[in-house]
């Protein structure tokens, strides 16, 4: 829990609505990449993470339910 508490507040807010059970370490890594891409804009970084999560969910849906079911 301490690792989660050390995350940036904007990332913790995003994680509150996340569909996947992100580990603090992987969430922070993705957040840092997104912040670099967004040139420090937390709103854009959060949108980027949402896009990443959507792609991961689509990929996982194929593995769980098969092609054509996502």
C-alpha positions, 0 to 999 in steps of 0.5 A, a space after each residue: 500500500 505504501 508503494 501506491 501511496 507514493 504514486 503521483 496524485 493524478 495517477 492515483 486518481 486515474 487508477 481509481 477508475 481503471 478497469 485493470 488491476 494495475 500494479 503500482 510499479 507498472 502503472 508508474 512506468 506507464 504514467 512516466 512514459 505517458 507524461 513524457 509523450 504528453 510533455 508533462 500534461 497530466 490530462 493528456 497522459 491520463 487519456 494515453 493510459 486509458 487508450 493503453 488500457 483499452 488496447 490491453 483489454 481488447 488483446 485480453 478479450 481475444 485470449 479469453 473469448 476468442 476472435 470476433 468477441 471483443 
